[in-house]
Amino acid sequence: MTVHTAHGYWLAEAGAVEPAPAQEGEESADVVIIGGGYTGLWTAWQLRERGASVVLLESGLCGHGPSGRNGGFCETLWTQLPSLEERFGRARALKLCRESAESVHSIGRWCSEQGVDAWFTPGGYVMASTAPAHDAILDEIVDASPPDRVRALSAGEVRARCDSPRFRRGLLVADDATVQPARLALGLRDRLRDVIRERSRVTALRASPGGVTVETANGRVHAGAAVLAMNAATRGVPPLRHRLSVTSSHIVLTEPVPDVLGQLGWSGGECITDARTFVHYFRTTRDGRIAFGWGGGRLAAGARLGGRIEVDPEVATETHAHLVEMFPQLEGRAITHAWGGPIDVSPSHLPQIGTLDDVPVHYAFGFTGNGVGPCHLAGRALAALASGRSTDLAFADPEPVRVPGEPLAFAGGMLVRRAFLRKERLEERGERVDLVTRAVTAAPRALGIHVAR
Ligand SMILES: Cc1cc2nc3c(=O)[nH]c(=O)nc-3n(C[C@H](O)[C@H](O)[C@H](O)COP(=O)(O)OP(=O)(O)OC[C@H]3O[C@@H](n4cnc5c(N)ncnc54)[C@H](O)[C@@H]3O)c2cc1C
């Protein structure tokens, strides 16, 4: 039987936690952080290291959102280099990618220094092409990247790492790693417990003399600056709501299948994706399971993040079918767990890290399914901004594209989603993509919105 919940396997494996006290009464701090996923937690960590006082407000339990439920791909920004270069020029783009690699390495170092066993495994990331139409995506990334950071893999090389019959060729990003995501999030939570207030949803934020005041159900926090680290809930923040849309992703987890991993020759700990727009992503676990996710979940309507965004049996069933297509040896093997969650998609697919106009309120969102490594980078940038220092680690689209409001965003997005699913199916079968499907999948581009990576 499959255990299908919102919170999923990783949090269950990491063990239950006692809630931290809720925010009450009047409090003051140098910085108030809203949101206790990786972004908020790393920002708090960096600020505390610098001697700043911090209060972190989390509406539920820290690390129980996407930060504790993701695929555990701890990636750099190297595969985003072409996109970064287009917006910020070569030198800055390379600098951001190198800093993102430094962040991945820092996460590994932090785990060993702090004694947090988050299964940090520096096995690299493989992107594998599964259709001729996807080969060019890999080529563009390899051509743009320094060869010591990203290199092409032939069909033989990629299949020596993991022998799926679907893989045509690949690329390897050696800086990337995997983690047990909930163990990382809860390890951070544990080490920051004194600054954390849980079950403390922020209901209002306003400028006040000396900075900002933030309200919860039972009190207020006055601070010199605020950090919004709310992920998909940023869609509910008026000055930012047009800068992201929210989709969803689901993961299925197999029973331990060491025999299949042996047949696949998949022993290097690599995390792997294909190059589809609605990406498949997969990795192994310490006890020989395969976690297999799919980025093809439904869109959220506005900032509504519950329901099928978190638990969608239909999408989980489809994800399982895709897993068996990728690894036919898994036919008939048990799926023990399934879960899902929201994805904060920025129109450029790049994180957006910056400051609101006229108020000391700093934000990071738009990780677009690649936040485990980049949230650490964002934490470094946000800590600098909230301390009043400038930093070249903060970056946002120079001319942000406006995501349409509801109901257009949801209705249009679902239409485009259906067209992409059809296009990718046809491409993988080597069949011609019809004109209407091509036109619908090209439409977002005309609005400046990247649906494809
Ligand atoms: C199924 C799935 C698989 C994924 N796989 C990967 C992967 O393999 N690799 C990768 O890099 N990324 C992956 N991601 C994305 C990654 O999980 C996110 O980018 C990352 O966790 C974002 O961290 P965050 O701190 O910004 O947000 P979150 O972890 O969502 O934390 C935000 C927190 O803010 C809180 N909050 C919201 N509103 C309020 C409020 N008003 N008051 C107080 N608190 C509030 C929420 O409760 C939440 O805990 C995946 C995501 C999903 C859903």
The ligand as an SDF file (V2000), in Angstrom:
LIG
                    3D

 53 58  0  0  0  0  0  0  0  0999 V2000
    7.8380   17.9090   -4.6770 C   0  0  0  0  0  0  0  0  0  0  0  0
    8.9500   18.9080   -4.7460 C   0  0  0  0  0  0  0  0  0  0  0  0
   10.2120   18.4970   -5.1790 C   0  0  0  0  0  0  0  0  0  0  0  0
   11.2590   19.4020   -5.2460 C   0  0  0  0  0  0  0  0  0  0  0  0
   12.5120   18.9350   -5.5730 N   0  0  0  0  0  0  0  0  0  0  0  0
   13.5730   19.7880   -5.5190 C   0  0  0  0  0  0  0  0  0  0  0  0
   14.8850   19.2810   -5.6810 C   0  0  0  0  0  0  0  0  0  0  0  0
   15.1050   18.0890   -5.8180 O   0  0  0  0  0  0  0  0  0  0  0  0
   15.8990   20.1860   -5.6640 N   0  0  0  0  0  0  0  0  0  0  0  0
   15.6940   21.5180   -5.4650 C   0  0  0  0  0  0  0  0  0  0  0  0
   16.6520   22.2870   -5.4820 O   0  0  0  0  0  0  0  0  0  0  0  0
   14.4500   21.9990   -5.2440 N   0  0  0  0  0  0  0  0  0  0  0  0
   13.4000   21.1720   -5.2370 C   0  0  0  0  0  0  0  0  0  0  0  0
   12.1580   21.6500   -4.9550 N   0  0  0  0  0  0  0  0  0  0  0  0
   12.0080   23.0720   -4.6130 C   0  0  0  0  0  0  0  0  0  0  0  0
   12.5300   23.3610   -3.2140 C   0  0  0  0  0  0  0  0  0  0  0  0
   11.9280   22.4930   -2.2970 O   0  0  0  0  0  0  0  0  0  0  0  0
   12.2220   24.8300   -2.8750 C   0  0  0  0  0  0  0  0  0  0  0  0
   12.7920   25.6680   -3.8670 O   0  0  0  0  0  0  0  0  0  0  0  0
   12.7970   25.2460   -1.5260 C   0  0  0  0  0  0  0  0  0  0  0  0
   12.4910   24.3250   -0.5160 O   0  0  0  0  0  0  0  0  0  0  0  0
   12.2670   26.6250   -1.1940 C   0  0  0  0  0  0  0  0  0  0  0  0
   12.5970   26.9390    0.1470 O   0  0  0  0  0  0  0  0  0  0  0  0
   11.9210   28.1870    0.8150 P   0  0  0  0  0  0  0  0  0  0  0  0
   12.5090   28.3590    2.1520 O   0  0  0  0  0  0  0  0  0  0  0  0
   12.0300   29.3500   -0.1150 O   0  0  0  0  0  0  0  0  0  0  0  0
   10.3830   27.8100    0.8870 O   0  0  0  0  0  0  0  0  0  0  0  0
    9.5700   26.7800    1.8270 P   0  0  0  0  0  0  0  0  0  0  0  0
   10.3200   25.5880    2.1550 O   0  0  0  0  0  0  0  0  0  0  0  0
    8.2300   26.6260    1.1740 O   0  0  0  0  0  0  0  0  0  0  0  0
    9.3640   27.6190    3.1490 O   0  0  0  0  0  0  0  0  0  0  0  0
    8.5080   28.7380    3.1780 C   0  0  0  0  0  0  0  0  0  0  0  0
    7.8370   28.7470    4.5310 C   0  0  0  0  0  0  0  0  0  0  0  0
    7.1110   29.9680    4.6670 O   0  0  0  0  0  0  0  0  0  0  0  0
    5.9970   29.6910    5.4910 C   0  0  0  0  0  0  0  0  0  0  0  0
    5.0320   30.7840    5.3150 N   0  0  0  0  0  0  0  0  0  0  0  0
    4.3370   31.0970    4.1900 C   0  0  0  0  0  0  0  0  0  0  0  0
    3.5250   32.1520    4.4430 N   0  0  0  0  0  0  0  0  0  0  0  0
    3.7370   32.5140    5.7440 C   0  0  0  0  0  0  0  0  0  0  0  0
    3.1890   33.5230    6.5890 C   0  0  0  0  0  0  0  0  0  0  0  0
    2.2650   34.3810    6.1670 N   0  0  0  0  0  0  0  0  0  0  0  0
    3.6420   33.6020    7.8590 N   0  0  0  0  0  0  0  0  0  0  0  0
    4.5680   32.7480    8.3400 C   0  0  0  0  0  0  0  0  0  0  0  0
    5.1060   31.7550    7.5800 N   0  0  0  0  0  0  0  0  0  0  0  0
    4.6950   31.6530    6.2980 C   0  0  0  0  0  0  0  0  0  0  0  0
    5.5130   28.3320    5.0060 C   0  0  0  0  0  0  0  0  0  0  0  0
    4.7320   27.6810    5.9860 O   0  0  0  0  0  0  0  0  0  0  0  0
    6.8300   27.6280    4.7150 C   0  0  0  0  0  0  0  0  0  0  0  0
    7.2410   26.7970    5.7830 O   0  0  0  0  0  0  0  0  0  0  0  0
   11.0570   20.7730   -4.9000 C   0  0  0  0  0  0  0  0  0  0  0  0
    9.8000   21.1950   -4.4620 C   0  0  0  0  0  0  0  0  0  0  0  0
    8.7460   20.2750   -4.3870 C   0  0  0  0  0  0  0  0  0  0  0  0
    7.4190   20.7370   -3.9050 C   0  0  0  0  0  0  0  0  0  0  0  0
  1  2  1  0
  2  3  1  0
  2 52  2  0
  3  4  2  0
  4  5  1  0
  4 50  1  0
  5  6  2  0
  6  7  1  0
  6 13  1  0
  7  8  2  0
  7  9  1  0
  9 10  1  0
 10 11  2  0
 10 12  1  0
 12 13  2  0
 13 14  1  0
 14 15  1  0
 14 50  1  0
 15 16  1  0
 16 17  1  0
 16 18  1  0
 18 19  1  0
 18 20  1  0
 20 21  1  0
 20 22  1  0
 22 23  1  0
 23 24  1  0
 24 25  2  0
 24 26  1  0
 24 27  1  0
 27 28  1  0
 28 29  2  0
 28 30  1  0
 28 31  1  0
 31 32  1  0
 32 33  1  0
 33 34  1  0
 33 48  1  0
 34 35  1  0
 35 36  1  0
 35 46  1  0
 36 37  1  0
 36 45  1  0
 37 38  2  0
 38 39  1  0
 39 40  1  0
 39 45  2  0
 40 41  1  0
 40 42  2  0
 42 43  1  0
 43 44  2  0
 44 45  1  0
 46 47  1  0
 46 48  1  0
 48 49  1  0
 50 51  2  0
 51 52  1  0
 52 53  1  0
M  END
$$$$
